[in-house]
């Protein structure tokens, strides 16, 4: 991917957390990742996510991966 192109994957972590009344800190503790890493993901700055992390987030938020990630094409 050329450097000038941004990825178009959006992360809906804010909405899912709000819908569940959960804080980013609480999710980080439950998933076992740092708040910094979750914040990078939440703000759309992450370049990648491990399937194990995605699965853990999905489990804790009781959602599907498609509820968390979208494509803004």
N, CA, C and O of each residue as an XYZ file, in Angstrom:
292
protein
N       0.853     -1.173      0.000
C       0.000      0.000      0.000
C       0.895      1.232      0.000
O       1.756      1.360      0.871
N       0.717      2.133     -0.946
C       1.515      3.359     -0.970
C       1.327      4.152      0.321
O       0.244      4.133      0.906
N       2.375      4.849      0.770
C       2.286      5.576      2.047
C       1.207      6.635      2.084
O       0.689      6.943      3.157
N       0.849      7.208      0.932
C      -0.161      8.263      0.944
C      -1.579      7.723      1.100
O      -2.504      8.482      1.388
N      -1.754      6.420      0.912
C      -3.079      5.825      1.063
C      -3.330      5.419      2.509
O      -2.520      4.719      3.117
N      -4.439      5.856      3.046
C      -4.857      5.451      4.385
C      -5.712      4.195      4.259
O      -6.369      3.980      3.241
N      -5.696      3.377      5.293
C      -6.613      2.241      5.278
C      -8.020      2.759      5.529
O      -8.195      3.852      6.067
N      -8.992      2.002      5.153
C     -10.378      2.443      5.286
C     -11.156      1.598      6.281
O     -12.387      1.584      6.256
N     -10.466      0.910      7.136
C     -11.123      0.119      8.176
C     -11.459      1.051      9.335
O     -10.586      1.749      9.852
N     -12.707      1.059      9.734
C     -13.118      1.876     10.877
C     -13.345      0.971     12.082
O     -13.705     -0.198     11.942
N     -13.131      1.528     13.252
C     -13.288      0.795     14.510
C     -14.407      1.465     15.299
O     -14.385      2.675     15.522
N     -15.375      0.672     15.713
C     -16.553      1.190     16.428
C     -16.487      0.888     17.925
O     -17.504      0.616     18.564
N     -15.287      0.941     18.460
C     -15.091      0.586     19.865
C     -15.813      1.549     20.803
O     -16.386      1.116     21.803
N     -15.798      2.840     20.501
C     -16.483      3.833     21.356
C     -17.955      3.498     21.528
O     -18.470      3.491     22.645
N     -18.622      3.222     20.431
C     -20.059      2.934     20.477
C     -20.346      1.657     21.262
O     -21.266      1.615     22.079
N     -19.549      0.614     21.009
C     -19.764     -0.648     21.709
C     -19.536     -0.494     23.206
O     -20.290     -1.044     24.009
N     -18.502      0.250     23.588
C     -18.247      0.482     25.011
C     -19.395      1.262     25.644
O     -19.861      0.920     26.731
N     -19.847      2.309     24.959
C     -20.946      3.127     25.491
C     -22.222      2.306     25.626
O     -22.928      2.403     26.630
N     -22.513      1.503     24.619
C     -23.720      0.674     24.656
C     -23.707     -0.304     25.827
O     -24.760     -0.686     26.338
N     -22.514     -0.703     26.244
C     -22.398     -1.695     27.318
C     -22.051     -1.075     28.663
O     -21.930     -1.782     29.664
N     -21.890      0.242     28.688
C     -21.550      0.918     29.940
C     -20.197      0.499     30.471
O     -20.007      0.394     31.682
N     -19.259      0.261     29.579
C     -17.936     -0.226     29.952
C     -16.895      0.833     29.589
O     -17.026      1.517     28.574
N     -15.877      0.961     30.409
C     -14.798      1.900     30.117
C     -13.687      1.193     29.344
O     -13.602     -0.035     29.324
N     -12.844      1.996     28.715
C     -11.690      1.451     28.006
C     -10.759      0.744     28.987
O     -10.174     -0.288     28.659
N     -10.624      1.298     30.185
C      -9.778      0.689     31.216
C     -10.299     -0.685     31.601
O      -9.524     -1.633     31.724
N     -11.603     -0.798     31.791
C     -12.202     -2.074     32.152
C     -11.992     -3.107     31.039
O     -11.645     -4.257     31.310
N     -12.202     -2.692     29.793
C     -11.996     -3.606     28.673
C     -10.536     -4.036     28.592
O     -10.249     -5.212     28.368
N      -9.620     -3.106     28.771
C      -8.192     -3.433     28.732
C      -7.850     -4.485     29.789
O      -7.118     -5.435     29.509
N      -8.377     -4.317     30.991
C      -8.140     -5.292     32.068
C      -8.703     -6.662     31.711
O      -8.043     -7.679     31.925
N      -9.907     -6.694     31.173
C     -10.557     -7.963     30.836
C      -9.866     -8.681     29.688
O      -9.791     -9.910     29.667
N      -9.359     -7.903     28.728
C      -8.752     -8.482     27.530
C      -7.275     -8.806     27.752
O      -6.724     -9.706     27.118
N      -6.642     -8.060     28.663
C      -5.227     -8.298     28.931
C      -4.292     -7.560     27.987
O      -3.199     -8.037     27.682
N      -4.728     -6.394     27.526
C      -3.869     -5.529     26.714
C      -3.796     -4.173     27.396
O      -4.614     -3.862     28.262
N      -2.824     -3.371     27.009
C      -2.665     -2.066     27.649
C      -3.734     -1.093     27.155
O      -4.276     -1.238     26.059
N      -4.016     -0.111     27.984
C      -4.947      0.940     27.603
C      -4.404      1.678     26.381
O      -5.166      2.070     25.497
N      -3.092      1.863     26.336
C      -2.473      2.549     25.198
C      -2.781      1.810     23.902
O      -3.163      2.431     22.910
N      -2.617      0.491     23.903
C      -2.884     -0.277     22.683
C      -4.357     -0.218     22.292
O      -4.674     -0.097     21.109
N      -5.250     -0.302     23.257
C      -6.675     -0.195     22.941
C      -7.027      1.204     22.456
O      -7.872      1.362     21.576
N      -6.387      2.213     23.022
C      -6.630      3.584     22.593
C      -6.182      3.791     21.142
O      -6.863      4.469     20.373
N      -5.049      3.212     20.774
C      -4.569      3.286     19.392
C      -5.579      2.632     18.463
O      -5.864      3.151     17.384
N      -6.114      1.506     18.874
C      -7.131      0.822     18.075
C      -8.400      1.678     17.985
O      -8.953      1.866     16.901
N      -8.846      2.183     19.114
C     -10.077      2.977     19.186
C     -10.002      4.219     18.315
O     -10.998      4.615     17.710
N      -8.838      4.831     18.245
C      -8.659      6.066     17.485
C      -8.321      5.834     16.014
O      -8.035      6.781     15.282
N      -8.355      4.581     15.586
C      -8.107      4.272     14.184
C      -6.660      4.394     13.760
O      -6.375      4.521     12.569
N      -5.741      4.359     14.709
C      -4.314      4.508     14.399
C      -3.581      3.171     14.309
O      -2.414      3.123     13.920
N      -4.266      2.092     14.666
C      -3.626      0.771     14.631
C      -3.409      0.337     13.188
O      -4.256      0.564     12.324
N      -2.277     -0.283     12.943
C      -1.975     -0.797     11.605
C      -2.344     -2.270     11.492
O      -2.430     -2.809     10.389
N      -2.562     -2.920     12.633
C      -2.895     -4.343     12.640
C      -3.528     -4.692     13.984
O      -3.404     -3.955     14.962
N      -4.207     -5.831     14.004
C      -4.736     -6.375     15.251
C      -4.600     -7.893     15.175
O      -4.883     -8.498     14.141
N      -4.174     -8.488     16.252
C      -4.054     -9.948     16.298
C      -5.443    -10.558     16.409
O      -6.334     -9.998     17.048
N      -5.612    -11.703     15.783
C      -6.902    -12.383     15.892
C      -7.204    -12.730     17.346
O      -8.365    -12.703     17.756
N      -6.186    -13.054     18.127
C      -6.426    -13.381     19.539
C      -6.949    -12.165     20.297
O      -7.811    -12.303     21.165
N      -6.435    -10.971     19.980
C      -6.931     -9.747     20.615
C      -8.338     -9.433     20.143
O      -9.199     -9.081     20.949
N      -8.580     -9.555     18.847
C      -9.916     -9.327     18.297
C     -10.920    -10.285     18.923
O     -12.034     -9.885     19.261
N     -10.532    -11.542     19.078
C     -11.418    -12.540     19.687
C     -11.719    -12.203     21.139
O     -12.852    -12.356     21.593
N     -10.706    -11.743     21.868
C     -10.898    -11.391     23.282
C     -11.810    -10.168     23.416
O     -12.675    -10.136     24.292
N     -11.624     -9.174     22.565
C     -12.490     -7.991     22.586
C     -13.919     -8.403     22.245
O     -14.866     -7.981     22.908
N     -14.069     -9.211     21.230
C     -15.377     -9.698     20.804
C     -16.069    -10.444     21.942
O     -17.261    -10.261     22.189
N     -15.307    -11.282     22.624
C     -15.856    -12.053     23.747
C     -16.347    -11.128     24.860
O     -17.459    -11.294     25.362
N     -15.528    -10.168     25.239
C     -15.873     -9.287     26.356
C     -17.005     -8.321     26.018
O     -17.792     -7.955     26.892
N     -17.090     -7.909     24.762
C     -18.160     -6.995     24.354
C     -19.392     -7.738     23.853
O     -20.399     -7.123     23.503
N     -19.302     -9.066     23.823
C     -20.411     -9.910     23.363
C     -20.938     -9.421     22.018
O     -22.115     -9.094     21.869
N     -20.033     -9.383     21.049
C     -20.388     -8.919     19.715
C     -19.660     -9.764     18.669
O     -18.866    -10.643     19.004
N     -19.938     -9.490     17.438
C     -19.253    -10.133     16.327
C     -18.146     -9.201     15.826
O     -18.220     -7.991     16.040
N     -17.122     -9.745     15.162
C     -16.068     -8.879     14.627
C     -16.622     -7.768     13.731
O     -16.096     -6.655     13.728
N     -17.669     -8.062     12.979
C     -18.273     -7.057     12.105
C     -18.956     -5.934     12.866
O     -19.175     -4.859     12.309
N     -19.296     -6.165     14.134
C     -19.857     -5.104     14.965
C     -18.756     -4.122     15.377
O     -19.019     -2.941     15.600
N     -17.534     -4.619     15.475
C     -16.394     -3.837     15.929
C     -15.689     -3.128     14.771
O     -15.243     -1.990     14.913
N     -15.594     -3.804     13.633
C     -14.847     -3.273     12.491
C     -15.777     -3.032     11.308
O     -16.715     -3.794     11.076
N     -15.510     -1.984     10.580
C     -16.263     -1.680      9.378
C     -15.319     -1.258      8.270
O     -14.126     -1.060      8.499
N     -15.853     -1.121      7.081
C     -15.067     -0.672      5.931
C     -15.706      0.593      5.375
O     -16.871      0.587      4.977
N     -14.950      1.660      5.350
C     -15.435      2.925      4.824
C     -14.888      3.099      3.409
O     -13.869      3.757      3.199
N     -15.574      2.506      2.457
C     -15.106      2.512      1.084
C     -15.618      3.600      0.343
O     -15.309      3.741     -0.841
